[in-house]
Structure formats: C-alpha cells, structure tokens
C-alpha cells in the first residue's frame, strides 16, 4: 500500500530560516545612515526620472539618497517617539507624503539647496502630467516641416488634421495640443515629443531637515 503524502513528518530543525527581504534590508540600511550622517533632508520630487536622480546621487556623494515607498521610509525613521531611531525623527517621518525621498548627508542646508537649485534638467512630459505651457500649432506647411513624411499617418492617428502633399506634411488647420495647467493626454504627450518640446522640469525641493541632537526644522526655517 503506497504511503500517504499527508503522513510526512517534517523536523523543525530542517526548516530554513526566511532570509531578510529587500524591504527589511533597506530599513536596516536607512537606520545605519541615521547613525552615520549628521543630517537628514526630506525632499519632494517633481517629474521623477531615474537618470536624473542618479546624477543627483553622484553630485551629493558621499551622502545617500533613498527613494522608497513612503511607508517603508516612515517605518525606518519611526513614526512615534517610542519607535523613532533618533530623537525627534518621528517629526520628519510625519511629513513623508506624495513623491519624496530622504537625503542622508553631513552637508549644510545652504550647500544642499544650492546643489539642488543648480540641477533642474528638462525632459518630455508624460501622459497625466500638467502642461506647463499652451502649445498651438498653426495651419500650414512650416509647423511640421522638421518631421519626416513617413510619420504623417501617425500624426493623423494622434488627432492632427494633416495631409501629405508632394512629400511634405501640411497642417490643414490650427490645432491646440495642450493648455497650460491642464492634464496631458497620451496623444498630446506623443505630439510634444515628436516636436521635441520638453515641458517637464525635474525638481528636488527640501521640505524638512533633521540634525543630530534632535533638531528638527521645516522648509521655512532652513538656516544653518
């Protein structure tokens, strides 16, 4: 009679201990940074791009920037006086909202604000973001003259009133691609990219600052 698989006995001594997952490791690393560096800055991030953040990381070394899930960063710092890993860090944790990151460093507020202000690259805006300017394409042949004739059919799919004549793209009427402050559609974002119009500016802004010894300041009180 075959043995039942349900009758197997597993010795507890043979059960492998679950290794730390990436979240736990990151929490440990952030707590180590709290010990290593004398200052922590909470920075908000607009128009996040991985390559831009990597460049900021290079500029601010040996400091470290962590962009993780807000809940993970809050747990690492501690959200109450009882759970915080350093004095008054729970005040910084309470301000972690929306898209933001933590900068661990020994540099002064003036140095950090200058470094962030000097690096504000632009990129193509993505669908769902807000248009920074109103873009209106004027009727005629000159507006789309830089584009190859092979994209004419694609332009029509994006909603542009175009026609191909003698190998050149003609815009049959004025067309508003986007209006300042309004959300960009997927089609509008593609048109702006085809026309090489960059409306997204990468910004990292200091929202709060913590200094060893329990000194906490919001963004309006960043003075060294």
Secondary structure, DSSP 4 states (H G I P E B T S, - for coil): -PPPGGG----GGGSPPPPP-HHHHHHHHHHHHHHH-SEEEEEEEES--HHHHHHHHHHTTTSEEE---HHHHHHHH-SSTTT-SSTTHHHHHHT--SSEEEEEES--HHHHHHHHHH---EEPPPTTSBPSS-EEEPSBSSTTTTS-GGGHHHHHHTT--EEEETTEEEE-S-EEEE-TTSBPPHHHHHHHHHTT---EE-EEEEEEEEETTTEEEEGGG---
